[in-house]
Amino acid sequence: MTTITAENLVKRYECGTIAVSDISFEIATNEFLVIVGPSGCGKSTLLRMIAGLEEITDGILKFDGKTMNNVSAKDRDVGMVFQNYALYPHLNVAENIAFPLKMRKEMPSSKINDRVKEVAEMLELTNYLNRKPKELSGGQRQRVALGRAIARKPRVFLFDEPLSNLDAKLRAQMRIEITRLQRTVGSTGIYVTHDQTEAMTIGDRIAVMRDGKMQQIGTPKEIYDNPTNEFVAGFIGSPSMNFIRGVIEMQSDILFVREEHGAKYALDALNCSFQKPPELGKPVTIGVRPENIILSNSDAAISVEIVAKEFLGHETLLYFRTHPKSATLCSRMMQGERQIHSDQKNISIELQSALIFDAHGNRL
């Protein structure tokens, strides 16, 4: 069990490209941190720096207070699971799981066999020990890759988008399996993904990255409820947060956001306090989750144009526009709500649950 500390980590390539920029964080013993972000944001590079597969340009990486910058990958005692499984095709399941134990030469053959059986039972692979990787399904191959990583009980687990090659049903099953295994084995874990659903369901905490920089670190609930900026707000959540863009106006001593095509939203309804009032005429963005937009006939309701409906069984997603030229917004309605069966075309936005961002995407 290991604590990982990153202090101002930087990865700069010879061509001048900065893949990781001034990243700092601490991962507690036994904690599972998920690093999430769009493709090319630097998350896999950061993971490889922690593993020792990428040289650290600047900054300090520590395991339990010991600086690891100049420690080789083989001496960091990490178990890594890759997106493409990286199994040896000529070895069977038992031999693939045993391979890292045999290479380290720290355990007699009898104990290696016992450990392989223990891991195979944990991963429900006992009946497949004599099969080659080509004879396995994608989910079974991923479990073999997991087994090889945990067989020697590393101090740190590193996962580099391990579920990207699986179909949706298998991904859901493997998310549960990985979470259970991490709790059972008890090692500190770092999991990299571009899938925000994986991040929300697997991690004790989530670290959101963009363009090589850390945007926010927090629990899934903290990230969802209190995103630090517009990027995080839009990246976390499915369907993503709706954004209504407009300018600040004053009417009868009340601040409003007026969008381009005329709809107005009173800022005093937002559940937030401003360090200083937004300036009149300045562009701002209101962010509101789909579950906070409802069909309504109230006096505050806005007439909309229905664009599309998606019935998903447990919920219905309703897409609409407030004006033919405005952006499409999304409303989520749970199964059984009266409004799902209604032909109403008026919506109300629960502004007390909305967020507001400035022209640079920062929370106000």
Disulfide bonds with the S-S distance in Angstrom:
none
